[in-house]
Amino acid sequence: MQPSAAAIAFWLCLLGCRAASQDAAAPADAALPAWRVALMPSDARWRGVAQDFIFNNDTEPQTLDPALMTGTPEGRLALGLCEGLVGYDPQTLQARPGVAQRWEVSPDGLDYTFHLRPDACWSDGTPLTAADFLASWQRVLTPATGALYAYQLYPVQNAEDIHLHHHAMADLGVRIPDAQTLLVHLAYPCPYFLDLCAFQTLMPVPMARVARYGEGWAQEGRFLGNGPFRLQEWKPRERLVMVANEHYWDHAHVLLHSVTALPYDNVETAYEKYQDGSLDWMPSVPPGKINDLLRNPDYYSMPYLGTYFYRFNCAKPPLDDVRVRKALALAVDRAVITDHVLRAGQIPATWFCPDVAGYHHVDGLAYDPVAARQLLHAAGYGPGGKPFPALSLISNSSNAHKQVAESVVQQWQANLGITVGLEFCEWKVYLNRVDTHDYQIARASWIGDYTDPNTFFDMWVTDGGNNMTGWSSPAYDRLLDASQREADPQKRMALFHQQEQILIGQDMPIMPLYIYVNQGLLRESVHGWYENIRDIHPYQYLWMQ
């Protein structure tokens, strides 16, 4: 189902209004590239003026270690505290210079040469070199590190064998001819490799501190980053404060003095804080306030490269039976959730991968309660069969997640006659339970790490760090490997189609519910913030006016 014409018009109107609110670029700092000048305020009065930006981050972060981050709340913090070889253009998400001031790519797409800034530093002023990137990437690929996103490095030659099969780390396709040059050789052309270089998993970490403190290096008083801001204060469940990093290469043009992230997981509480002026941005809103929000000029709603779904633990009965998983999927009318619970333009979806970069989704199992009951009966449950066992659904604490879960379990009760208990827990507890497979059904969401379908499919490989369902399919693994090595765009999309058919039509380890919209509240005084499908807003380009 596509968004309605009215919804599209509304989104475009909002985008136009938001874009019009940005100051025009001024001809200043002639030494700067044009793209950087275009992202600066036209009025020079705002340079050097202390400005503070406060936002709600939805929860307490699980970690500040970029190698171990898996969630969006942590990713928002990495944008301020750390920086990869490249960064993001806040408007287009195009790769922009980060630690690497320039790079070259070979004609065959296999060799990348990154030239690091000679003045690249950590936030304590000590030099940052190409060796820091190599050591950090090797740490990600070391199984003992427990980096669930280690597969983001698999395009690099021999990275997959090093991570999965304990090949020698010296075989990694990375060389450092000097302190400011990083040579990366890929195993196959990867059209989104620069996007990966901007992602937190590939950001550098201070290995001397990791060696000294272990996992404790990423705590207040020990943390060391290289981003536009440095960690000043972290009071768990209260606030995390970042201040402008005087050793950042572009510090002279960073206008914000500080960025404060608040951890309210109760969106109603965050909404109250926004109303009383305590917040400049909140990236989620109360579903029950949608009518009021539509009249608020601070409210925005745009398409988002993300899917909301439920994971099934395929190793635990009765969910080890694909007929049960399919019955649960067939028994849910997703439009009830999007149209009556959320009501913000979300798209009810039986597919997992949103349409992106030329990919068009495969339709999964549509609402059919009769077929659902038949499958459950075929699995041995219901009239004349054995009683259906107790099931539970876990989620992190959030009003919106609770409302969605209540709608789903009510439909399961009405259409299948089964009762599913609900468990809500703090973000860290929820992540740990899913990671250790301590669940039966778990709320989940996936936001694209880059604008390519692969970011929605590579996570489901056997034993993949973000799979966490106990599901494995050799056929899927073969198709995934082929799609990552296929150069022809049409053949590549066809391979993705086959993967999605297995995922949401044949084996069903997950149950998609809807495609996200990017919605929130933003003060009109915040400038340099642009709407985009990944909700990425680098803080070094923001200012308050």
PATORRO-469068 format. One line per field, with one value per residue (C-alpha): chain; residue number from 1; x, y, z. Coordinates in Angstrom, 2 decimals. Layout:
<atoms>
chain <- [A_...]
n <- [NUM_...]
c1 <- [X_...]
c2 <- [Y_...]
c3 <- [Z_...]
</atoms>
This chain:
<atoms>
chain <- [A_A_A_A_A_A_A_A_A_A_A_A_A_A_A_A_A_A_A_A_A_A_A_A_A_A_A_A_A_A_A_A_A_A_A_A_A_A_A_A_A_A_A_A_A_A_A_A_A_A_A_A_A_A_A_A_A_A_A_A_A_A_A_A_A_A_A_A_A_A_A_A_A_A_A_A_A_A_A_A_A_A_A_A_A_A_A_A_A_A_A_A_A_A_A_A_A_A_A_A_A_A_A_A_A_A_A_A_A_A_A_A_A_A_A_A_A_A_A_A_A_A_A_A_A_A_A_A_A_A_A_A_A_A_A_A_A_A_A_A_A_A_A_A_A_A_A_A_A_A_A_A_A_A_A_A_A_A_A_A_A_A_A_A_A_A_A_A_A_A_A_A_A_A_A_A_A_A_A_A_A_A_A_A_A_A_A_A_A_A_A_A_A_A_A_A_A_A_A_A_A_A_A_A_A_A_A_A_A_A_A_A_A_A_A_A_A_A_A_A_A_A_A_A_A_A_A_A_A_A_A_A_A_A_A_A_A_A_A_A_A_A_A_A_A_A_A_A_A_A_A_A_A_A_A_A_A_A_A_A_A_A_A_A_A_A_A_A_A_A_A_A_A_A_A_A_A_A_A_A_A_A_A_A_A_A_A_A_A_A_A_A_A_A_A_A_A_A_A_A_A_A_A_A_A_A_A_A_A_A_A_A_A_A_A_A_A_A_A_A_A_A_A_A_A_A_A_A_A_A_A_A_A_A_A_A_A_A_A_A_A_A_A_A_A_A_A_A_A_A_A_A_A_A_A_A_A_A_A_A_A_A_A_A_A_A_A_A_A_A_A_A_A_A_A_A_A_A_A_A_A_A_A_A_A_A_A_A_A_A_A_A_A_A_A_A_A_A_A_A_A_A_A_A_A_A_A_A_A_A_A_A_A_A_A_A_A_A_A_A_A_A_A_A_A_A_A_A_A_A_A_A_A_A_A_A_A_A_A_A_A_A_A_A_A_A_A_A_A_A_A_A_A_A_A_A_A_A_A_A_A_A_A_A_A_A_A_A_A_A_A_A_A_A_A_A_A_A_A_A_A_A_A_A_A_A_A_A_A_A_A_A_A_A_A_A_A_A_A_A_A_A_A_A_A_A_A_A_A_A_A_A_A_A_A_A_A_A_A_A_A_A_A_A_A_A_A_A_A_A_A_A_A_A_A_A_A_A_A_A_A_A_A_A_A]
n <- [1_2_3_4_5_6_7_8_9_10_11_12_13_14_15_16_17_18_19_20_21_22_23_24_25_26_27_28_29_30_31_32_33_34_35_36_37_38_39_40_41_42_43_44_45_46_47_48_49_50_51_52_53_54_55_56_57_58_59_60_61_62_63_64_65_66_67_68_69_70_71_72_73_74_75_76_77_78_79_80_81_82_83_84_85_86_87_88_89_90_91_92_93_94_95_96_97_98_99_100_101_102_103_104_105_106_107_108_109_110_111_112_113_114_115_116_117_118_119_120_121_122_123_124_125_126_127_128_129_130_131_132_133_134_135_136_137_138_139_140_141_142_143_144_145_146_147_148_149_150_151_152_153_154_155_156_157_158_159_160_161_162_163_164_165_166_167_168_169_170_171_172_173_174_175_176_177_178_179_180_181_182_183_184_185_186_187_188_189_190_191_192_193_194_195_196_197_198_199_200_201_202_203_204_205_206_207_208_209_210_211_212_213_214_215_216_217_218_219_220_221_222_223_224_225_226_227_228_229_230_231_232_233_234_235_236_237_238_239_240_241_242_243_244_245_246_247_248_249_250_251_252_253_254_255_256_257_258_259_260_261_262_263_264_265_266_267_268_269_270_271_272_273_274_275_276_277_278_279_280_281_282_283_284_285_286_287_288_289_290_291_292_293_294_295_296_297_298_299_300_301_302_303_304_305_306_307_308_309_310_311_312_313_314_315_316_317_318_319_320_321_322_323_324_325_326_327_328_329_330_331_332_333_334_335_336_337_338_339_340_341_342_343_344_345_346_347_348_349_350_351_352_353_354_355_356_357_358_359_360_361_362_363_364_365_366_367_368_369_370_371_372_373_374_375_376_377_378_379_380_381_382_383_384_385_386_387_388_389_390_391_392_393_394_395_396_397_398_399_400_401_402_403_404_405_406_407_408_409_410_411_412_413_414_415_416_417_418_419_420_421_422_423_424_425_426_427_428_429_430_431_432_433_434_435_436_437_438_439_440_441_442_443_444_445_446_447_448_449_450_451_452_453_454_455_456_457_458_459_460_461_462_463_464_465_466_467_468_469_470_471_472_473_474_475_476_477_478_479_480_481_482_483_484_485_486_487_488_489_490_491_492_493_494_495_496_497_498_499_500_501_502_503_504_505_506_507_508_509_510_511_512_513_514_515_516_517_518_519_520_521_522_523_524_525_526_527_528_529_530_531_532_533_534_535_536_537_538_539_540_541_542_543_544_545]
c1 <- [0.00_1.31_0.82_-2.28_-2.01_-3.09_-0.36_2.28_1.12_1.24_4.79_5.98_4.41_6.19_9.48_9.13_8.32_11.22_13.66_12.49_13.27_16.98_19.14_20.70_24.40_26.77_30.08_32.29_35.46_36.73_39.01_36.02_34.46_31.16_29.13_30.40_29.76_26.20_25.51_26.49_24.28_24.32_24.41_27.92_26.50_25.75_29.39_31.05_27.80_27.34_24.33_22.87_20.76_18.66_16.82_15.12_16.97_14.03_16.00_19.20_21.97_23.21_26.82_29.01_31.38_30.75_31.87_29.13_26.29_23.19_20.40_19.27_19.60_23.26_23.78_22.52_25.24_27.95_27.17_28.44_31.18_32.88_33.65_34.57_36.65_33.69_30.60_27.09_25.79_22.78_20.61_21.50_23.29_26.08_29.51_31.38_34.99_35.47_38.79_39.71_39.98_39.85_39.82_40.16_38.41_39.90_37.95_36.99_35.59_37.87_40.52_39.91_42.70_41.82_44.02_43.63_43.97_47.47_45.84_43.32_43.15_41.36_39.39_42.38_44.56_46.63_47.13_44.76_46.33_45.53_46.80_43.92_41.41_43.15_43.35_39.72_38.50_40.55_38.92_35.45_36.41_37.75_34.95_35.67_34.69_31.09_30.43_27.02_27.68_31.00_29.49_29.57_33.28_32.70_33.14_36.81_39.01_39.20_37.19_34.46_36.95_38.81_35.62_33.95_36.80_39.66_41.90_45.00_44.27_47.27_45.26_42.76_42.71_43.89_47.34_48.86_51.84_52.10_50.33_47.90_47.07_44.69_44.50_41.43_41.02_37.53_36.61_33.96_32.63_30.43_28.39_27.60_31.09_31.46_28.16_29.67_32.72_30.39_28.57_29.49_30.88_33.74_34.51_37.87_38.23_41.23_42.85_45.22_42.22_40.46_43.58_43.71_40.03_38.41_34.72_34.88_36.75_33.44_32.41_32.44_35.98_37.50_35.73_37.77_36.28_37.22_33.92_32.80_31.82_33.39_31.71_31.45_28.88_26.88_24.43_22.53_18.75_19.20_21.23_24.27_26.06_28.44_30.39_32.19_35.51_38.26_40.51_38.02_39.36_36.33_35.88_36.06_32.77_30.83_28.26_26.67_28.37_26.72_24.35_22.34_20.56_17.76_16.67_12.88_11.42_7.95_7.01_4.23_6.82_9.02_6.03_5.41_9.06_8.79_5.67_7.33_10.34_12.84_13.45_14.42_13.80_12.00_12.23_9.08_5.63_2.65_0.24_-2.69_-1.80_-1.78_-4.80_-3.15_0.19_-1.23_-2.06_1.40_3.86_6.74_5.41_6.93_6.16_8.12_8.84_11.49_13.78_12.65_10.39_8.56_8.25_8.18_10.89_9.93_12.30_12.35_14.18_11.39_8.13_5.56_7.35_9.72_6.77_6.54_2.77_2.37_4.48_2.45_-0.82_0.23_1.11_-2.13_-4.19_-3.08_-4.76_-1.94_-4.23_-5.92_-2.56_-1.61_-5.06_-6.53_-3.62_-0.76_-2.57_0.49_0.82_2.65_2.25_0.85_3.35_3.57_7.08_10.35_12.45_11.05_11.26_14.72_17.42_15.40_14.14_10.41_9.22_7.68_4.24_4.03_1.09_-1.96_-4.64_-6.65_-7.98_-9.66_-6.37_-4.68_-7.03_-6.58_-2.79_-3.00_-5.28_-2.84_-0.11_-2.18_-3.84_-7.43_-10.68_-9.87_-6.18_-3.83_-4.19_-2.07_0.83_1.42_3.28_4.79_5.76_8.53_9.24_11.17_9.09_7.26_3.66_3.63_5.10_2.56_-0.36_0.84_1.42_-2.02_-3.63_-1.71_-2.45_-6.13_-6.29_-4.57_-7.14_-10.09_-8.94_-7.11_-8.46_-4.96_-3.64_-0.24_1.23_3.02_6.34_7.85_11.39_14.11_16.06_19.25_17.34_15.29_18.39_20.13_17.14_16.83_20.57_20.61_17.42_15.63_12.22_9.45_8.19_10.02_9.22_11.79_12.52_15.15_16.34_18.48_22.18_22.63_20.37_20.62_18.37_21.32_21.03_17.67_18.81_22.36_21.23_19.36_22.37_22.91_24.35_24.33_24.87_21.48_19.55_18.73_15.84_17.57_16.52_18.88_18.41_21.26_19.26_18.92_22.64_23.55_21.25_22.64_26.22_25.30_23.51_26.49_28.78_26.40_27.33_24.30_21.62_18.62_20.03_20.95_17.38_16.03_18.24_16.92_13.37_14.13_15.57_12.50_10.22_11.99_12.00_8.34_6.59_8.25_9.98_8.59_11.14_9.76_6.36_6.49_3.86_4.43_6.87_7.85_7.33_9.89_7.87_8.72_8.77_11.44_11.68_11.59_14.67_16.76_18.56_20.75_18.40_17.04_14.48_15.82_14.76_17.31_16.66_20.38_21.19_24.91_25.17_28.18_25.89_23.19_22.72_20.05_18.48]
c2 <- [0.00_3.43_6.65_8.59_11.61_13.83_12.44_12.97_16.55_17.15_15.78_17.86_20.96_20.37_19.75_22.95_24.97_23.48_24.03_27.61_28.30_27.70_30.81_31.25_30.56_33.50_33.95_33.47_31.51_31.35_28.43_26.24_24.04_25.28_22.52_23.52_27.23_26.39_24.79_27.85_30.76_33.88_36.17_36.25_37.35_33.71_32.69_32.42_32.83_30.08_27.99_24.90_22.23_19.86_16.81_13.71_10.51_8.23_6.06_5.58_4.48_0.93_1.92_4.70_2.22_2.62_-0.96_-2.30_0.07_-1.46_1.04_4.37_6.18_5.19_6.18_9.70_10.05_8.65_11.44_13.96_12.09_10.20_10.49_8.00_8.39_10.19_11.90_12.70_15.66_16.68_17.33_14.58_12.04_12.10_11.16_14.26_14.54_13.38_12.23_11.63_14.95_13.21_9.75_7.96_4.84_2.57_2.11_-1.45_-0.25_-2.53_-0.16_2.88_5.26_7.51_10.52_11.46_15.00_15.66_17.52_14.76_14.40_12.69_14.95_15.20_16.60_13.48_12.56_10.18_8.15_5.48_2.89_3.78_2.84_-0.45_-1.43_-0.43_-2.47_-5.45_-5.14_-5.24_-8.44_-10.11_-12.46_-11.80_-8.15_-9.21_-6.62_-7.53_-5.29_-6.92_-7.96_-4.29_-4.92_-8.05_-6.22_-5.73_-8.52_-11.50_-9.72_-12.38_-15.25_-13.45_-12.90_-16.27_-18.67_-17.16_-16.43_-14.37_-10.71_-9.82_-11.02_-8.16_-6.09_-2.89_-1.33_1.81_3.04_6.09_7.71_9.66_7.05_4.10_1.67_-0.58_-3.47_-4.93_-8.53_-7.34_-3.96_-2.45_0.55_1.62_1.27_5.00_4.85_2.08_4.26_6.87_4.30_3.97_0.42_1.66_4.70_4.64_3.96_4.77_1.35_2.37_3.10_-0.08_-2.03_-0.25_-0.27_-2.99_-2.34_0.30_2.68_4.11_5.61_9.18_10.21_7.58_8.10_9.53_10.36_12.28_13.90_17.53_17.27_15.64_13.98_16.38_14.66_11.45_11.03_7.81_8.25_12.04_13.48_13.15_16.40_16.91_20.16_21.45_19.67_22.27_19.66_18.81_19.67_21.87_23.33_26.91_26.41_24.44_26.87_24.84_25.13_22.00_19.17_17.57_14.23_13.39_9.75_9.98_6.67_7.91_9.98_11.72_13.01_14.18_15.93_17.82_18.88_20.08_22.07_23.85_24.78_22.30_20.51_21.74_18.42_15.18_12.48_10.64_11.85_10.50_8.68_9.89_13.53_13.26_15.56_18.30_17.74_18.23_21.80_22.43_24.15_22.37_18.94_17.13_13.79_12.35_8.91_6.98_4.15_1.83_-1.14_-2.05_-5.81_-8.66_-11.30_-14.92_-17.14_-19.99_-22.28_-22.33_-24.28_-23.62_-20.98_-23.60_-24.62_-22.35_-22.96_-21.30_-18.33_-17.93_-18.23_-15.41_-13.24_-13.97_-13.11_-9.46_-6.65_-4.14_-1.34_-1.40_-0.45_2.24_3.79_3.58_3.30_5.32_7.52_9.36_8.01_4.76_2.24_-1.18_-3.70_-7.43_-6.92_-6.16_-4.01_-0.58_0.48_2.02_2.54_0.88_-2.00_-2.78_-5.01_-8.48_-8.79_-11.18_-12.82_-10.56_-10.52_-13.76_-15.01_-18.05_-19.24_-18.45_-20.75_-23.49_-23.33_-23.41_-26.44_-28.12_-27.55_-29.55_-26.77_-25.76_-27.80_-31.48_-30.78_-29.88_-26.61_-23.74_-23.11_-19.83_-17.19_-13.85_-10.78_-8.52_-4.89_-1.96_0.51_3.01_4.16_3.64_0.11_-0.76_0.41_-1.53_-4.68_-4.46_-4.20_-7.22_-9.49_-8.48_-9.55_-12.85_-13.42_-12.53_-14.38_-17.39_-17.67_-17.57_-15.45_-13.78_-12.07_-8.72_-7.85_-4.35_-3.64_-1.00_-0.58_-2.25_-5.21_-5.57_-5.54_-8.12_-10.46_-10.32_-10.72_-13.83_-15.22_-14.98_-14.35_-15.95_-12.95_-9.61_-6.16_-4.96_-2.26_-1.79_1.55_1.35_1.89_3.06_3.65_0.22_-2.87_-4.88_-3.18_-4.95_-8.38_-9.03_-9.10_-12.40_-14.47_-17.57_-16.54_-12.89_-10.51_-8.85_-12.00_-13.09_-15.39_-18.77_-19.06_-20.30_-20.93_-22.18_-21.13_-17.60_-17.47_-18.46_-15.84_-13.17_-14.01_-13.90_-10.55_-8.96_-10.00_-9.32_-6.23_-6.15_-3.98_-5.88_-9.30_-7.96_-6.76_-10.13_-11.87_-9.54_-10.45_-14.13_-13.41_-11.44_-14.22_-16.68_-14.22_-13.14_-15.68_-19.05_-19.28_-16.27_-15.78_-12.25_-10.57_-7.14_-4.67_-1.30_1.04_3.92_7.60_10.03_12.19_14.49_18.05_20.62_24.24_26.79_28.32_25.26_25.78_23.53_20.59_18.87_16.14_12.96_9.31_8.17_10.88_11.74_15.26_15.90_18.41_20.26_21.79_23.03_26.45_28.22_31.49]
c3 <- [0.00_-0.94_1.07_0.12_-2.18_0.70_2.92_0.25_-0.29_3.45_3.70_0.74_2.22_5.50_3.73_1.75_4.86_6.79_3.94_3.50_7.14_6.61_6.16_2.77_2.53_2.73_0.92_3.97_4.68_1.13_2.06_2.82_0.11_-1.27_0.37_3.83_3.25_2.15_5.53_7.56_8.68_6.55_9.58_11.06_14.43_15.23_15.03_18.39_20.32_22.92_21.95_23.61_21.93_24.06_22.73_24.02_23.09_24.01_26.46_28.43_26.02_26.27_25.52_24.14_22.49_18.74_18.07_20.34_19.44_17.86_18.55_17.15_20.53_20.70_17.06_17.80_20.43_18.16_15.67_18.21_20.05_17.23_13.53_10.85_7.73_6.21_7.59_6.33_4.41_6.56_3.51_1.04_3.31_0.72_2.06_3.22_4.45_8.02_9.39_5.76_3.95_0.56_-1.01_-4.32_-5.61_-8.26_-11.54_-10.56_-7.21_-5.19_-3.86_-1.65_-0.70_2.23_2.99_6.66_7.94_9.30_12.21_13.07_16.85_19.68_21.98_24.35_21.56_20.91_17.22_15.46_12.65_10.09_12.56_14.89_12.22_11.43_15.10_15.69_12.72_13.88_17.30_15.68_13.85_17.00_18.15_21.83_21.31_20.69_17.97_16.56_13.57_12.66_9.34_8.25_7.57_5.47_2.13_3.11_1.79_4.20_6.92_6.97_7.25_10.02_12.00_11.45_10.80_12.82_9.87_10.59_11.28_9.10_6.08_6.41_3.23_4.91_4.67_6.22_4.16_6.42_9.36_7.17_4.50_4.76_1.84_1.81_-0.62_-0.97_-1.72_-4.18_-5.35_-2.65_-3.86_-0.28_1.22_1.89_3.81_5.93_6.60_8.13_10.29_13.96_13.73_11.55_13.73_15.54_19.25_21.50_21.73_24.54_26.75_25.64_26.66_30.02_31.03_28.91_28.29_31.02_28.71_27.42_30.77_31.99_32.91_30.62_27.30_24.47_21.09_17.97_17.01_16.90_20.58_23.62_26.59_29.52_31.74_31.83_34.65_33.91_33.69_33.93_31.05_28.85_27.97_25.06_24.61_21.53_21.03_20.66_19.01_16.24_12.79_11.94_15.43_14.15_12.31_14.94_16.34_19.13_22.51_23.89_23.01_25.83_25.40_27.84_28.34_28.70_27.51_28.43_25.39_27.33_29.81_26.94_25.37_28.60_28.64_25.06_25.85_28.78_26.63_28.08_24.76_21.31_19.55_20.26_17.57_18.67_19.69_21.67_19.31_21.40_20.71_16.92_16.44_18.48_16.78_13.30_14.30_15.75_13.34_15.11_14.12_11.16_9.49_6.59_5.09_6.99_5.93_8.69_9.43_12.64_13.15_15.65_15.99_16.60_18.58_16.09_18.51_21.13_20.82_19.50_17.40_16.01_13.79_10.73_10.59_13.98_12.91_9.73_11.65_13.96_10.96_9.11_12.19_12.38_10.45_10.23_9.06_12.47_13.99_11.49_11.00_14.48_16.94_15.43_12.88_11.58_8.03_8.79_5.97_6.97_5.63_5.10_3.67_5.44_3.12_2.22_-1.40_-1.74_-4.39_-7.15_-5.04_-4.87_-2.07_-2.19_-0.60_2.33_4.13_4.12_6.81_6.61_9.97_8.38_6.88_10.20_12.13_9.54_9.90_13.67_13.45_11.02_13.60_16.11_18.11_18.59_18.65_18.78_19.25_22.06_23.98_22.74_25.17_26.95_24.97_25.92_23.94_25.25_24.44_25.79_27.78_25.60_25.33_21.57_21.78_24.45_22.34_19.30_21.37_22.97_19.54_18.25_21.22_21.13_17.48_18.30_21.03_18.79_15.66_17.11_20.64_22.16_25.01_24.80_27.85_27.63_29.29_29.23_30.40_30.26_27.03_28.26_29.71_26.54_24.31_26.49_26.47_22.69_22.24_24.47_22.89_26.24_24.68_22.62_20.64_20.73_19.45_16.96_14.45_11.82_10.46_7.34_8.03_4.44_1.45_-0.16_0.21_1.50_4.89_5.36_4.18_5.37_9.03_8.52_7.51_9.66_13.05_11.98_14.88_14.35_13.43_16.99_15.98_15.98_12.33_9.66_5.94_3.74_0.67_2.04_2.86_-0.70_-2.18_0.13_-0.81_-4.50_-4.17_-2.45_-5.30_-8.19_-10.23_-12.52_-10.80_-12.16_-11.26_-7.83_-7.17_-8.33_-5.76_-3.05_-4.11_-3.59_-0.16_0.89_-0.33_1.96_4.84_4.89_2.69_3.24_6.64_8.55_11.36_11.63_11.34_9.66_10.86_9.23_7.51_9.75_9.25_10.58_12.98_15.82_17.12_16.31_17.47_14.70_16.35_15.33_12.00_9.91_10.55_7.43_7.02_5.44_5.24_7.84_10.45_10.62_11.80_12.43_15.28_13.88_11.25_13.67_15.19_17.22_16.15]
</atoms>
